Amino acid sequence: MVNGLQRNALVSVVIPMYNSERFILQCIDSVLAQTYQHLEIIVVDDGSQDNSYELVKALQQERITLIQQVNAGAASARNAGVKVAKGDFIQFLDADDFLSADKIQNQIQLINPERTNLVFCQHAIFQASTNTVITTEQSIYKSFPSPIDFLQQSWEKGEFVATHSWLVPIKLIHEAGGWNENLAKNEDGEFFFRILLKSDAVLFDAKSLAYYRKYGENSLSQRKSDELNNAVLHSYDLIRDRILSENLTQLRKPLAVMYLKFLFQIYPRGRALKAPVLERINKLGFEEQEVLQSQKLRNLHARYGLERVLWLSYVKKRALLYTKRLLQRFRKQ
């Protein structure tokens, strides 16, 4: 049962949609099937060129508000949804993902209506079918009285929360501001950073799952890859500026760690960003060796330097990926 002031809380489920005809009905069904029924669904069609809009329109569901806009990106679509939302809480949900049936109710039960808490749950990764899902244990799967502690631990550990794992009081969005429509990548990381700074606590819902659809590896052109890498770097810079302006000392080193992890992720295609990334780490007050996360990496760095460490990490990743593909091939035979 949902108790107290939460009983009548309206939840607005905001779904940005672009060319999602294969998945949008499953997504909406997962919302309509929620055990918590006091909700509205806002689908924002972001200039789809397939039958997504017609499929949703044909549902003729009174709880569904369907909006059309010229293609402007998921961040713009989410902002458009929040703008018309009537709810006390916002549940963001991408059109190719879905929720466990009790997700919203479990999280409404946890929220203290007198405080601006955030609630999140574990996510489960799947591809074509939910018959096979992957869940990963993360150290952040617990409640945090301090949102700053949550950010520190998630950044240092390289752990993340899926966008639809959260239930967000709309009050926090009004205070923190909406999604940054100028970011092409990591707009969720930058958005929830601002939301977390405005929240009182972070609560973990251990009962629910947010199902996250993961596609195969994309083969991006070098130009597109460079654009996205620069977008991620820009999102980190926005976070850095806020940390420095508000003197959030506890988050300086975790952000430096995140910068360096990013360099490891994009190397060697993104090697042109090595100098800019190291410059940003230095401006936060750290040397590169101080933010390497393991003693083994620090020892390698002392002996060979960062360039060699980056190459060794890349070769190891490729070898692991090759081994994984071989195993998958053998299992199919």
Disulfide bonds with the S-S distance in Angstrom:
none
